[in-house]
Amino acid sequence: LSGNAPIGVFDSGVGGLTVLAALRRALPNEDFIYLGDTARLPYGTKSAQTVLRYSLQCAQALADRGIELLVVACNTASASSIEALQCRYPQLPVIGVIEPGAQAAVAASRSQRIAVIATEGTITGGAYPAAIRRLSAAAQVTSLACSLFGAMAEEGWTCGAIAESVARRYLEPLFEGPGEVPDTLVLGCTHFPLLAGAIRSALPSSVQLVDSAQVTAAAVAQRWPPPPSARRGSVRFLATDGAARFARVGGQFLGMPIASDAVEIIDL
Ligand code: DGL
């Protein structure tokens, strides 16, 4: 990174703000432009072709604003679009959340039995098992779409009895014997880190959680270390609809308040 141009980050909506929060912790001096395609979310229930089309438009909007690195902060968009984006922008480094998540899972798992939870689109496309098996041919990957978690995270139902009971309903079958059960669970959706406590409560204590947002931020900082600087980086927020909702719900995902007049609405 040169430190002279912002890092572009996009997601279907507010979920990618968990990735942005991790990126800002890892790279506090960098400027970021975050684009949430709130007019067309969710991506997780749409076909791979549609998500690819939307992702190309999001990337173009950020490329037009002079970014020097593109982070695809959405698992569903990463699953269907990362290669196409890398081809379309050969001069622009592009990183998604799936490869770093897969690497962290393979590194964390002793048994190479790995479970992945994500949106329907991410699970159906098989991008996580494919990325994990490229790194560890013997890995056994179990995948499960946990669609309710996304809505619960946006509703703020992230802990307590309801969250824990939904987590048990989804996850207990994945971690029940007979035979060896996974020792690692990948949170393969931007919304799921908000539910990490409830998810953990439904798992055997030996299971390791891999948060693809955290590991992606660490991978960016390691691969493209910025020059030293004393200044505090800025964030510019773009969305395709609903500045007030973006600010209200997005604040939970970013972990700090967002003013609705700080959100610029754009057309793609
Ligand atoms: N950002 C999406 C993901 O990580 C979740 C929300 C959606 O389905 O659009 O897969």
Residues whose N, C-alpha, C, O or C-beta is under 5 A from the ligand:
A	BS01	DGL	D11 S12 G15 L41 P42 Y43 G44 T45 A73 C74 N75 T76 T119 G188 C189 T190
